[in-house]
Amino acid sequence: MATNTSSGTQVPSKGGFPAFRVETYGSQLLWLAIAFGLLYYLMSRHIAPRIGGILEDRASRIASDLAAAQTMKAEADAATASYEKSLAEARANAQAIAAETKAKITAEADAERKTLEAKLAADLSTAEATIAKARETAMGNVRSIAVDTAQAIVERLAGASAEATRIEAAVDAALKR
């Protein structure tokens, strides 16, 4: 609104915001209908089909990607199953080789142990025979030393020599105990 500065009273003017003018409502409604109709025509004939095509293209691309993913998943599952089967076969083969090697080593160790035991038994019997001979020889020497010592003691104590047969009999009796 404009004010008259000379009198200080307000006088309405024809200016102002056009949308609020009552006399322009009819033309505004006409242009609104034309703009709406034009926009509706453009949307329905040009923009909506393009958007629909884009959405259909995306949907088909997503469907093909899902189908490809399913195919790849099936291939991966088959590869995993094949790998697990190969791994199980390798484990079984390794266990068979380990069992075979263990049996072979056990058989070799048993054979070597038996050979060693036989050698030790032969060495032991040889050693026992040698010890028995040494004992027999030592005992023979002990008997003669005992007889000589007993004869010397009797001569020293009695002052006369004793019979050799009686001394030998006494030593033999003492050795038997």
Secondary structure, DSSP 8 states (H G I E B T S, - for coil): -EE-TTT--EE--S-S-GGG-GGGHHHHHHHHHHHHHHHHHHIIIIIHHHHHHHHHHHHHHHHHHHHHHHHHHHHHHHHHHHHHHHHHHHHHHHHHHHHHHHHHHHHHHHHHHHHHHHHHHHHHHHHHHHHHHHHHHHHHHHHHHHHHHHHHHHHHHHSS---HHHHHHHHHHHHH-
